[in-house]
């Protein structure tokens, strides 16, 4: 990978990787740190990385660094909370987001990552397997179980109200 190809990779994939990591970590500064580390590793290993595989390599590195970060921080999460009226957000929309966030938080890191990669980022099973280090069958099974768990959480009346 040349310097020019590296810069193209940064331009093409930085937003996608950032969104994926931010959605999982829920902290902008931590997500930026993980992304910076992933791009640094890509730069260091640019001579060994095939340009066509750079997206997969980048997501794999970012995913692994995110897991390392979670382990290091021992699952401490920081969350800024604001009242819904102060933000001027539609109550119905905010409720839906809140329920979905709560449902996602019930999943393990692996399940949440699989759901995000498949449903939010649009990767296929093989690509997800490459990124997470799981085989395609494991990805399908874990994703299916995660979706069942999400469904079970969301349809409970006490969670919707």
Buried (B, 14 or more C-beta within 10 A) or exposed (E): BEEEEBEBBBEEBBEBBBBBBBBBBBBEEBBBBBBEBBBEBBBEEBEEBEBEEBBBBBBBBBBBBBBEBBEEEEEEEEEEEEEEEEEEBEEEEEBEEEBEEEBBEBBEBBBBBBBBBBEEBEBEBEBBBBBBEBEBEBBBEBBEBBBEBBEEBBEEEEBEE
